[in-house]
Amino acid sequence: MKYLILTLTVLSLAACSETKYVAEGEYLLDRVRVITDVKVDDMTPSEMKDFVRQRGNSRWFSALKIPLYTYSLSGRDTTRWLNRTLRSIGEAPVIYDSAMTRQSMLNIHQQMQNRGYLQSEVKVYTETHGKKLRAIYLLHPGPVFRLRRVDYDIQDTAIARLLQLDNPQNRGLRAGMKFNVDNLDNERKRITQLLSNQGYYRFNKDYISFLADSVAGTTDIDLTLVLHRYRKGGTVEQPHQQYHINQVRILSGNPEDSALHLRPNVLRSNNFIRQGQLYSASDLQSTYNHFGRLGAVRYTNISLREHPDTALLDCDIAVNTNKPSTISFQPEGTNTAGDLGAAASLTYQNRNLFRGSELLSIELRGAYEAIRGLEGYSNSNFLEYSLQTKLSFPRFIAPFLSASFRRRTIATSEVALLYDLQNRPEFLRRVFSVSWRYKWNDPRHHDRYQLDLLDLNFITMPWISAKFKKDYLGEAARRNALLLFNYHDLFIMRTGFRWTYNNGNIAIKTNIETGGNLLSLLGSAFNFKRNDEGERTFLDVAYAQYVKGDIDFTHNFRLDYRNQLVFHVGLGIAYPYGNSDVLPFEKTYFSGGANSLRGWSVRSVGPGSYDNTDGVSSILAHTGDLKLDLNLEYRAHLFWKLGGALFVDAGNIWTLRYYDDQPDGQFRLSSFWKQMAVSYGLGFRFNFDYFILRFDMGMKAVNPVYRNSREHFPIFHPKLSRDFAFHFAVGLPF
């Protein structure tokens, strides 16, 4: 409370000195508001505020003018280091400028007219309080004007036949539409794109103009789109010329090496510009896209040359290639639930293994971690060594795919092998995996796809310490199915599909996978052996059988140029069946941590209201088959590269089946909402463009595990030692 009172006192004193550097006769622009006297769907005040040229000083979280307060704390003697520092990190007062206000009025009025409100008005009212001034922009949209009739005047007969504008379905402008500049410009772009893909190399949207005639006494507009003939030399008019591709050459763009280190069929399959075809701007862009995704290619330059007095184009594609092989070393620090460690990786890459831009990657990684809180073991260190090899092909390696689909999409086929050794004080674990997957996307859309055709994981436990067996796997704990299932040899054979969508404001991630079904069919057909637990085995190892699905939805609401509100919901569900009663540990869900409930440390929440008091490792005890995350985050740019966030998180995990070892952890539709954990907090982010460093401080608000009301609702009875969690992470949480 003392620190809170001190902070509020300092802020109050700073706020009183906001106008310290505002001269007599000048006003500090305290706030700018934009309001409308009539609500319209396609024009919100927040949108129009973007066209105001002068705004007040920036406010942290739209409330506190901390940068201005910092500047105001400086003295007038700029020779002193402290004063210069406060001014450099602060923000000088924004002095009201009437000329910029008039320009803002013109900008807003022009934008309103562009949206079809031709009789709109903009007025500005100012309110002064001492040396502070507030500016209020009042917008009167008036009636919206619409198109009564749309005519197309195509003065080039060949283009008129091509566009077939006699069919109304081919027109981008129709009667009844708003007289909106964006609609007009979109039609110009549509026609220009269509013609540029049909050989009209020299056509651009400047050859299209509009004639608009308002109907007196109404809000109707008669519109004519005029497509002009080609003007040679700026004066002589003639029909637009369609160009064909004459000669196509693919050359080396490396000055020091004239040889192209790519197979001819690879060059042909990534080139969409073909001899004898009409010139097409989309083929030109597709060629850039497909060469650009080749790891062996540094950059591509395509040049077109006209044959004099002909309609032919010669095309040269200059391909500049990378050095094929690289070796890199990457050290890193790790923090796993508070256990500190270090890791390092050595990676070799060959970007052109078979002269087809195939990427071979071999990574050797080692990690060390000091584990706290372990007693009774010979050591407390975790060591991990892994060797991973990946081979990626920049195309589909699959039958039965049409040539048009292959050429339309940007695809990667990847095979990967991994051998991982984990040496913990409690046990030794070995993982061998093999996978074959496809990744592809269409550059014209925001969708991305991934098909994990086959993913094999063979997990062995060659040694388990006597103490761990006694404490967790012995007769006393024999009923703990979760522990038993995850501490014996296991075989996982899975297939999965992933779809993601991101348009900048809305992001959707989905994933569905299934494991063990093929082995189950083979096991029934060939009567695979069963182990002591009754599980069917493949190569004397039990195999997992399950189905799992996930969906993540994120919506970014932009409030203004400095503030945004982000909503996120994540739902995941997995169900073991057939040969498995318990999910493999790698497929279970956990909650808490930097990307989930930030009032809890990682893997410390749930399932449900289960309270882990029997000493079982939290890594296993706090796992479930179903996960729900709800997050709301207010993000604000503060200054320089620093951003801030206020957040509220809610969610939990649950089991679908009842387990004696996780009481109160099963999901029940009638009561799950009572087990929702809630947290809130404050975060800071340093955005260095290539990566973001994030610091989040979370507090518990509602705890599903409690013994009294103070523990149930810590938002009313906060206790730092019990309810506070600090998280450091790279990247945004969602």
C-alpha positions in Angstrom: 0.0 0.0 0.0 2.9 2.4 0.8 4.4 1.8 -2.7 1.0 2.3 -4.3 0.4 5.6 -2.5 3.9 6.8 -3.4 3.4 5.9 -7.1 0.0 7.7 -7.2 1.5 10.7 -5.5 4.4 10.9 -8.0 1.9 10.6 -10.9 -0.3 13.3 -9.5 2.6 15.7 -9.2 3.7 14.9 -12.7 0.2 15.4 -14.0 0.0 18.8 -12.4 3.1 19.8 -14.4 1.9 18.7 -17.8 1.8 22.3 -19.0 5.2 23.2 -17.6 6.6 23.7 -21.1 3.5 25.2 -22.7 4.1 28.9 -23.5 1.7 31.7 -22.9 -0.9 31.9 -25.6 -0.5 28.2 -26.5 -2.5 25.2 -25.6 -1.6 21.6 -24.8 -3.7 19.3 -27.0 -5.1 17.2 -24.2 -7.5 14.9 -26.1 -9.0 14.5 -29.6 -12.5 13.0 -30.1 -14.3 12.1 -33.2 -18.1 11.6 -33.0 -20.9 11.3 -35.5 -24.4 12.6 -35.2 -25.8 9.6 -37.1 -24.5 6.1 -36.8 -23.5 4.5 -40.1 -22.3 0.9 -40.6 -19.4 1.6 -42.9 -17.8 4.6 -41.2 -17.0 4.4 -37.4 -15.5 7.3 -35.4 -12.4 5.2 -34.7 -11.7 4.8 -38.4 -12.1 8.5 -39.1 -9.8 9.3 -36.3 -7.0 7.8 -38.3 -7.3 10.8 -40.7 -6.7 13.4 -37.9 -3.2 14.8 -38.4 -2.6 16.1 -34.9 -3.3 14.0 -31.8 -2.6 14.5 -28.1 0.3 13.0 -26.2 0.4 9.3 -26.1 -1.2 7.6 -23.2 -0.2 4.3 -21.7 -3.2 1.9 -21.9 -5.3 4.9 -23.1 -5.1 6.5 -19.6 -1.8 7.7 -18.3 0.4 10.2 -20.2 3.6 8.7 -18.7 5.9 9.9 -21.6 4.7 13.5 -21.1 5.0 13.2 -17.3 8.6 12.0 -17.8 9.4 14.9 -20.0 7.8 17.4 -17.6 10.0 16.1 -14.7 13.1 17.5 -16.5 14.6 20.8 -15.6 15.1 23.7 -18.0 18.9 23.4 -17.8 19.6 21.1 -20.8 23.4 21.0 -20.0 22.6 18.6 -17.1 22.7 14.9 -17.9 19.5 14.1 -16.0 17.4 16.7 -17.8 18.6 15.5 -21.2 17.9 11.9 -20.3 14.4 12.6 -19.1 13.6 14.6 -22.3 15.1 11.9 -24.6 13.0 9.1 -23.1 9.9 11.3 -22.6 7.7 13.0 -25.0 7.4 16.8 -25.5 3.9 18.4 -25.1 1.8 18.5 -28.3 0.9 22.1 -28.9 -2.5 22.7 -30.6 -2.1 23.8 -34.2 -5.2 25.2 -35.9 -3.7 24.8 -39.4 -3.3 21.0 -38.8 -6.9 20.9 -37.6 -8.2 22.5 -40.8 -6.2 19.9 -42.8 -7.6 17.2 -40.7 -11.1 18.4 -41.5 -10.4 18.3 -45.2 -8.9 14.8 -44.9 -12.0 13.5 -43.1 -14.4 15.2 -45.4 -12.6 13.8 -48.5 -12.8 10.3 -46.9 -16.5 10.6 -46.2 -17.1 11.7 -49.8 -15.1 8.7 -51.1 -17.4 6.5 -49.2 -20.5 7.9 -50.9 -21.5 10.6 -48.5 -21.3 13.5 -50.9 -23.3 15.9 -48.8 -21.3 15.3 -45.6 -20.0 18.0 -43.3 -17.3 18.2 -40.6 -17.2 20.7 -37.8 -14.7 21.1 -35.0 -15.4 22.3 -31.5 -12.7 23.2 -28.9 -12.9 23.3 -25.2 -10.2 24.9 -23.1 -9.4 24.4 -19.4 -6.4 26.6 -18.4 -3.6 25.7 -20.9 -5.3 22.5 -22.0 -7.5 22.1 -25.1 -9.8 19.4 -26.2 -10.7 19.1 -29.9 -14.0 17.4 -30.9 -14.6 16.6 -34.5 -18.4 16.3 -35.2 -19.2 14.4 -38.4 -22.5 14.8 -40.2 -22.5 12.0 -43.0 -25.8 12.9 -44.6 -27.5 10.6 -47.1 -25.5 8.0 -48.9 -25.4 8.2 -52.7 -26.0 5.0 -54.8 -25.5 4.0 -58.4 -28.8 4.2 -60.4 -27.3 3.1 -63.7 -23.8 1.7 -64.7 -22.6 1.8 -68.3 -19.3 0.5 -69.7 -17.8 2.3 -72.6 -15.1 0.0 -73.9 -13.4 1.8 -76.8 -11.2 -1.2 -77.8 -13.4 -3.8 -79.6 -11.0 -6.7 -78.9 -11.0 -5.9 -75.2 -14.8 -5.5 -75.3 -15.2 -9.0 -76.7 -12.8 -10.4 -74.1 -14.5 -8.8 -71.1 -18.0 -9.9 -72.4 -19.6 -7.1 -70.5 -22.9 -7.8 -72.1 -23.3 -10.4 -69.3 -24.1 -8.5 -66.1 -22.5 -11.3 -64.0 -19.1 -10.2 -65.4 -19.4 -6.7 -64.1 -17.9 -5.5 -60.8 -20.2 -2.5 -60.7 -24.0 -2.8 -60.5 -27.0 -0.6 -60.0 -27.9 -0.2 -56.3 -24.3 -0.3 -55.0 -22.9 2.6 -52.9 -21.0 5.3 -54.8 -17.8 4.3 -53.1 -14.3 5.2 -54.4 -13.1 1.8 -53.2 -15.7 0.0 -55.3 -14.6 2.0 -58.4 -10.9 1.4 -57.8 -11.6 -2.4 -57.2 -13.2 -2.6 -60.6 -10.3 -0.8 -62.2 -7.9 -3.3 -60.6 -10.1 -6.3 -61.6 -10.1 -5.3 -65.3 -6.4 -4.4 -65.2 -5.5 -7.8 -63.7 -7.7 -9.7 -66.1 -6.1 -7.9 -69.1 -2.6 -8.2 -67.8 -3.1 -12.0 -67.6 -4.4 -12.1 -71.2 -1.3 -10.7 -73.0 -1.8 -6.9 -72.5 1.7 -6.2 -71.3 1.5 -2.4 -71.6 -2.0 -2.0 -70.1 -2.4 -0.2 -66.7 -5.3 1.1 -64.8 -4.7 4.7 -65.9 -6.5 3.7 -69.2 -9.7 3.4 -67.2 -11.6 6.5 -66.1 -15.1 7.2 -64.8 -17.8 9.7 -65.6 -20.3 10.3 -62.8 -23.5 12.3 -63.2 -25.8 13.0 -60.2 -29.5 13.1 -60.7 -30.9 16.4 -59.5 -33.0 16.2 -56.3 -32.1 12.6 -55.6 -29.2 10.6 -54.1 -28.7 8.7 -57.4 -25.6 8.6 -59.6 -25.4 7.6 -63.2 -21.9 6.1 -63.8 -20.0 5.3 -66.9 -16.7 3.4 -66.9 -14.6 4.4 -69.9 -11.7 2.1 -71.1 -9.6 4.2 -73.5 -7.5 3.1 -76.4 -3.7 2.9 -76.3 -2.0 6.2 -76.8 1.3 5.8 -78.6 3.6 8.6 -77.9 1.0 10.2 -75.8 -1.1 11.4 -78.7 -1.9 8.8 -81.4 -4.6 6.4 -80.3 -4.7 2.7 -81.4 -5.9 -0.6 -80.1 -4.1 -2.2 -77.2 -1.6 -4.8 -78.2 -1.6 -8.4 -77.0 1.9 -9.8 -76.5 3.2 -13.4 -76.8 6.3 -14.8 -75.2 9.0 -15.5 -77.8 12.2 -16.8 -76.1 12.7 -17.8 -72.5 16.2 -18.2 -71.1 17.1 -19.2 -67.5 20.5 -17.8 -66.7 22.9 -17.8 -63.7 22.8 -14.5 -61.8 26.0 -15.2 -60.0 28.8 -12.9 -61.5 31.5 -15.3 -60.3 29.8 -18.5 -61.5 28.0 -18.8 -64.9 26.9 -22.4 -64.2 23.4 -23.1 -62.8 23.6 -25.8 -60.1 20.0 -26.9 -60.5 18.6 -29.7 -62.6 16.9 -28.6 -65.8 13.6 -30.3 -64.8 13.6 -28.3 -61.5 14.1 -25.1 -63.5 11.3 -26.0 -65.8 8.8 -27.0 -63.1 9.3 -23.7 -61.3 9.0 -21.5 -64.4 5.5 -20.5 -65.5 6.5 -18.3 -68.4 6.4 -20.5 -71.5 7.3 -19.8 -75.1 4.4 -19.2 -77.4 1.9 -18.3 -74.6 0.3 -15.0 -74.0 2.1 -12.8 -71.5 0.5 -13.2 -68.1 1.3 -11.1 -65.0 0.1 -13.9 -62.7 2.5 -16.3 -64.4 5.3 -13.8 -63.8 4.5 -13.6 -60.1 4.1 -17.3 -59.8 7.6 -17.8 -61.2 9.0 -15.3 -58.7 7.1 -17.2 -55.9 8.2 -20.6 -56.8 11.9 -19.7 -57.3 11.8 -17.7 -54.1 10.8 -20.7 -52.0 13.8 -22.7 -53.2 16.4 -22.8 -50.5 19.2 -23.0 -53.0 18.1 -19.7 -54.6 19.2 -16.4 -53.1 17.1 -14.2 -55.4 15.6 -14.1 -58.9 15.4 -11.3 -61.4 13.0 -11.5 -64.4 13.5 -9.1 -67.3 11.3 -8.7 -70.4 12.3 -7.2 -73.7 10.1 -6.2 -76.6 11.0 -7.1 -80.2 10.8 -3.8 -82.2 7.6 -3.4 -84.3 6.3 -6.8 -83.1 4.1 -8.1 -80.3 6.7 -10.5 -79.0 8.6 -10.5 -75.7 11.9 -12.2 -74.8 12.2 -13.3 -71.2 15.4 -13.7 -69.2 15.2 -15.3 -65.7 18.4 -14.6 -63.8 18.8 -17.0 -60.8 21.3 -16.2 -58.1 22.1 -19.3 -56.0 23.3 -19.6 -52.4 26.3 -21.4 -51.2 25.1 -25.0 -50.7 26.5 -25.9 -47.3 26.5 -24.1 -44.0 27.4 -25.0 -40.4 26.0 -23.1 -37.4 26.3 -23.3 -33.7 23.6 -22.0 -31.4 23.8 -21.8 -27.6 20.7 -21.3 -25.5 19.5 -20.9 -21.9 16.5 -22.9 -20.6 14.0 -22.6 -17.8 11.7 -25.5 -17.3 9.2 -24.8 -14.4 12.0 -22.9 -12.6 14.8 -25.4 -13.2 17.6 -23.6 -15.0 19.8 -25.1 -17.6 21.8 -24.7 -20.8 21.8 -26.2 -24.2 23.7 -26.0 -27.5 23.2 -27.3 -31.0 25.5 -27.8 -33.9 23.7 -27.9 -37.3 24.9 -28.8 -40.8 22.7 -27.8 -43.8 23.0 -28.6 -47.4 20.5 -26.5 -49.5 21.0 -28.3 -52.8 21.7 -32.0 -52.0 20.6 -33.5 -55.3 20.7 -30.3 -57.4 17.0 -29.9 -56.9 17.1 -27.5 -53.9 16.6 -30.3 -51.5 17.4 -29.3 -48.0 19.4 -31.7 -45.8 19.7 -30.7 -42.1 21.6 -32.6 -39.5 21.4 -31.3 -36.0 23.3 -32.5 -32.9 22.0 -31.1 -29.7 23.0 -31.4 -26.0 21.2 -30.0 -22.9 21.9 -29.9 -19.2 19.4 -28.9 -16.5 19.8 -28.7 -12.7 16.7 -30.2 -11.1 15.6 -28.8 -7.7 13.6 -30.6 -5.0 14.8 -34.1 -5.7 15.8 -36.1 -2.7 17.1 -39.7 -2.4 18.6 -39.9 -5.8 22.3 -40.3 -6.7 22.3 -37.0 -8.7 20.0 -34.2 -9.5 21.0 -33.4 -13.1 19.1 -33.9 -16.3 21.2 -34.6 -19.5 19.8 -34.9 -23.0 21.4 -35.7 -26.3 19.7 -35.8 -29.6 20.5 -36.3 -33.2 18.0 -35.1 -35.8 18.1 -35.4 -39.6 15.6 -33.8 -42.0 15.4 -34.0 -45.7 13.0 -31.6 -47.4 12.0 -31.6 -51.1 10.5 -28.3 -52.4 7.7 -30.1 -54.2 5.1 -32.9 -53.7 6.6 -36.4 -53.7 3.3 -38.1 -54.1 1.3 -39.9 -56.9 -2.2 -39.1 -58.2 -1.8 -35.3 -58.0 -2.8 -33.2 -61.0 -0.2 -31.0 -62.7 -2.4 -27.9 -62.2 -2.5 -28.5 -58.5 1.2 -29.0 -58.2 1.9 -25.8 -60.1 -0.7 -23.8 -58.3 0.6 -24.6 -54.8 3.9 -24.1 -53.0 4.7 -27.4 -51.4 7.3 -29.2 -49.3 7.7 -32.9 -48.7 9.8 -33.8 -45.6 11.2 -36.9 -44.1 12.7 -36.7 -40.6 14.5 -39.0 -38.2 15.2 -38.4 -34.5 17.1 -40.2 -31.8 16.8 -38.7 -28.4 18.5 -39.8 -25.1 17.2 -38.4 -21.9 19.1 -39.2 -18.7 17.2 -38.2 -15.6 18.0 -39.0 -12.0 14.8 -41.1 -11.8 15.0 -43.0 -15.2 16.6 -43.2 -18.6 14.4 -42.6 -21.6 15.1 -43.2 -25.3 13.0 -42.0 -28.2 13.4 -43.0 -31.9 11.0 -41.4 -34.4 10.5 -41.4 -38.2 8.1 -39.1 -40.0 6.9 -38.3 -43.5 4.8 -35.1 -43.9 3.6 -32.6 -46.6 3.3 -28.9 -46.2 1.6 -26.7 -48.8 -0.2 -23.4 -49.4 -1.7 -21.4 -52.2 0.1 -17.9 -52.2 -3.2 -16.3 -53.3 -4.9 -17.3 -50.1 -4.3 -17.1 -46.3 -4.5 -20.8 -45.7 -1.7 -23.3 -44.9 -1.9 -27.0 -44.7 0.1 -29.9 -43.3 -0.4 -33.6 -43.6 1.5 -35.9 -41.4 1.1 -39.0 -43.5 3.1 -41.2 -41.2 4.7 -40.5 -37.8 6.3 -43.4 -35.9 7.6 -43.0 -32.4 9.4 -45.8 -30.5 9.8 -45.0 -26.8 11.9 -47.2 -24.5 12.7 -47.0 -20.7 16.0 -49.0 -20.4 16.4 -48.1 -16.7 14.2 -46.9 -13.8 15.8 -46.1 -10.4 14.8 -48.3 -7.5 13.5 -45.3 -5.5 11.2 -44.2 -8.4 9.9 -47.7 -8.7 9.2 -47.9 -5.0 7.6 -44.5 -4.7 5.5 -44.5 -7.9 5.5 -47.8 -9.7 5.6 -50.4 -6.8 2.7 -52.4 -5.5 1.4 -49.5 -3.3 1.0 -47.4 -6.4 0.0 -50.2 -8.7 -3.4 -48.6 -9.3 -1.8 -45.4 -10.8 -2.7 -46.1 -14.4 -1.3 -42.8 -15.6 2.2 -43.5 -14.2 2.3 -47.1 -15.3 1.3 -46.3 -18.8 3.9 -43.6 -19.3 6.8 -45.4 -17.7 7.1 -48.5 -19.9 8.0 -49.1 -23.5 5.5 -47.7 -26.0 5.0 -47.5 -29.8 3.0 -44.7 -31.3 2.0 -44.7 -35.0 0.0 -41.6 -35.9 -1.5 -39.7 -38.8 -2.5 -36.1 -38.6 -3.8 -33.1 -40.6 -3.3 -29.4 -39.7 -5.0 -26.3 -41.2 -4.1 -22.7 -40.3 -5.6 -19.4 -41.5 -4.3 -15.9 -40.8 -5.4 -12.7 -42.5 -3.7 -10.3 -40.0 -6.8 -9.8 -37.8 -8.2 -13.3 -37.5 -6.1 -16.4 -37.0 -7.4 -20.0 -36.8 -5.3 -23.1 -36.1 -6.8 -26.6 -36.3 -5.3 -30.0 -35.9 -6.7 -33.5 -35.9 -4.7 -36.7 -35.5 -5.2 -40.3 -34.7 -2.9 -43.1 -33.6 -2.9 -46.9 -33.5 -5.9 -47.6 -35.8 -3.9 -49.3 -38.5 -2.1 -51.4 -35.9 -5.4 -52.2 -34.3 -6.7 -53.6 -37.6 -3.6 -55.6 -38.2 -3.6 -56.8 -34.5 -7.2 -58.1 -34.9 -6.4 -59.7 -38.3 -3.1 -61.4 -37.2 -3.9 -61.8 -33.5 -1.0 -59.7 -32.1 0.3 -60.9 -28.7 -0.9 -59.2 -25.5 1.3 -58.1 -22.6 0.7 -58.6 -18.8 -1.6 -55.5 -18.8 -3.8 -57.0 -21.6 -2.5 -54.6 -24.3 -1.8 -55.8 -27.8 1.8 -55.4 -28.8 3.7 -54.8 -32.0 7.3 -56.1 -32.0 6.8 -56.9 -28.3 5.9 -53.3 -27.5 2.4 -52.0 -26.6 1.0 -49.5 -29.1 -1.1 -46.4 -28.2 -4.5 -45.9 -29.7 -6.2 -42.5 -29.5 -7.9 -39.6 -31.4 -7.1 -35.9 -30.8 -8.4 -32.6 -32.1 -7.5 -29.0 -31.4 -8.7 -25.6 -32.5 -7.4 -22.1 -31.7 -9.1 -18.9 -32.6 -7.6 -15.4 -32.2 -9.3 -12.1 -33.1 -7.4 -8.9 -33.1 -9.5 -5.7 -32.7 -7.5 -2.6 -33.6 -8.7 0.2 -31.4 -6.3 2.8 -32.8 -2.8 3.1 -34.1 -1.3 2.4 -30.6 -3.9 0.1 -28.9 -5.5 -3.2 -29.7 -7.7 -5.7 -28.0 -7.0 -9.4 -28.6 -9.4 -12.2 -27.8 -8.3 -15.9 -27.9 -10.0 -19.2 -27.3 -8.4 -22.6 -27.5 -10.1 -25.9 -27.2 -8.4 -29.3 -27.3 -9.8 -32.8 -26.7 -8.1 -36.2 -26.9 -9.6 -39.6 -26.2 -7.8 -42.9 -25.6 -9.6 -46.1 -26.7 -9.1 -49.6 -27.9 -5.6 -50.6 -26.9 -5.2 -47.7 -24.5 -6.9 -46.5 -21.3 -4.5 -43.6 -20.9 -3.2 -41.0 -23.3 0.6 -41.1 -24.1 2.3 -38.3 -22.0 3.3 -36.5 -25.2 -0.4 -36.2 -26.2 -1.8 -35.0 -22.9 -2.8 -31.4 -22.2 -1.4 -29.2 -19.4 -2.3 -25.7 -18.2 -0.5 -22.8 -16.6 2.6 -21.0 -17.8 3.5 -18.2 -20.2 1.0 -19.1 -22.9 -1.9 -20.2 -20.8 -3.0 -19.3 -17.3 -0.3 -16.8 -16.4 -1.3 -16.6 -12.7 0.1 -20.2 -12.3 3.5 -21.7 -13.2 3.7 -24.2 -16.0 1.9 -27.6 -15.3 0.4 -26.6 -12.0 -3.3 -26.4 -12.8 -5.9 -29.1 -12.9 -7.2 -31.4 -14.0 -10.5 -29.8 -12.7 -10.1 -29.1 -9.0 -7.7 -32.0 -8.4 -5.2 -31.2 -5.6 -1.9 -32.9 -6.0 -1.0 -33.8 -2.4 0.4 -37.3 -2.8 3.8 -36.3 -4.0 3.3 -37.4 -7.6 5.4 -35.4 -10.1 3.4 -32.3 -11.3 4.6 -33.1 -14.8 2.4 -36.2 -14.8 -0.2 -35.3 -12.1 -1.4 -32.1 -13.8 -2.3 -33.5 -17.2 -5.6 -34.1 -18.9 -7.6 -35.1 -21.9 -9.4 -31.9 -22.5 -8.2 -28.3 -22.4 -10.0 -24.9 -22.5 -8.3 -21.6 -22.7 -10.0 -18.2 -22.8 -7.8 -15.1 -22.9 -8.4 -11.4 -23.3 -5.4 -9.1 -23.7 -5.2 -5.3 -24.1 -2.0 -4.4 -25.9 -0.6 -0.9 -26.1 2.5 0.6 -27.6 4.3 2.6 -24.9 7.4 4.1 -26.4 10.5 3.2 -28.4 10.3 -0.6 -28.7 8.4 -1.2 -25.5 4.8 -2.3 -25.4 2.6 -3.1 -22.5 -0.3 -5.5 -21.9 -3.2 -6.0 -19.4 -4.6 -9.5 -19.5 -7.2 -11.8 -18.1 -6.9 -15.6 -18.5 -9.4 -18.3 -17.8 -9.4 -22.1 -18.3 -8.4 -25.5 -17.0 -7.8 -29.0 -18.1 -9.9 -32.1 -17.4 -9.9 -35.9 -17.8 -12.6 -37.5 -19.9 -12.5 -40.7 -17.8 -12.5 -41.0 -14.0 -9.1 -41.9 -12.5 -8.8 -42.7 -8.9 -5.4 -41.0 -8.9 -6.9 -37.7 -10.1 -10.1 -37.2 -8.1 -12.3 -34.2 -9.0 -10.5 -34.1 -12.4 -13.2 -35.5 -14.6 -15.1 -33.2 -17.0 -18.8 -32.8 -16.2 -20.9 -30.5 -18.3 -23.0 -29.4 -15.3 -20.1 -28.3 -13.2 -17.0 -27.7 -15.3 -17.6 -23.9 -15.1 -17.1 -24.0 -11.3 -13.6 -25.4 -11.9 -12.5 -22.6 -14.2 -9.3 -21.0 -13.0 -9.0 -17.3 -13.6 -5.9 -15.0 -13.5 -5.1 -11.4 -14.4 -1.9 -9.4 -14.7 0.4 -7.0 -16.4 3.1 -7.6 -19.1 5.8 -5.8 -20.9 7.1 -6.6 -24.4 10.3 -5.5 -26.2 9.7 -5.7 -29.9 13.0 -6.0 -31.8 11.2 -6.7 -35.1 12.8 -10.1 -35.6 11.8 -11.3 -32.2 9.8 -10.2 -29.1 11.0 -10.6 -25.5 8.0 -10.9 -23.2 7.7 -10.4 -19.4 4.3 -11.2 -17.9 3.4 -10.9 -14.2 0.2 -12.8 -13.3 -1.9 -13.0 -10.2 -4.5 -15.7 -9.4 -8.1 -14.4 -9.3 -10.2 -17.6 -8.9 -8.5 -20.8 -7.8 -10.4 -24.1 -8.3 -8.3 -25.8 -5.6 -9.0 -24.3 -2.2 -9.7 -25.1 1.4 -11.4 -21.8 2.3 -12.9 -18.7 0.6 -9.7 -16.7 0.8 -7.9 -19.4 -1.3 -10.9 -19.7 -3.6 -11.1 -16.0 -4.5 -7.6 -14.6 -4.2 -8.7 -11.6 -6.2 -10.3 -10.3 -3.0 -7.5 -11.6 -0.7 -4.2 -11.4 -2.7 -1.1 -12.8 -1.3 2.1 -12.4 -3.4 3.9 -15.5 -2.1 0.9 -17.7 -2.9 -0.8 -16.1 -5.9 2.0 -14.4 -8.0 3.8 -15.9 -11.0 6.4 -14.4 -13.3 7.0 -15.5 -16.8 9.7 -14.8 -19.3 9.1 -15.9 -22.9 10.0 -15.2 -26.5 7.1 -14.2 -28.8 3.5 -13.3 -28.1 1.3 -15.8 -26.2 -1.3 -16.0 -29.1 
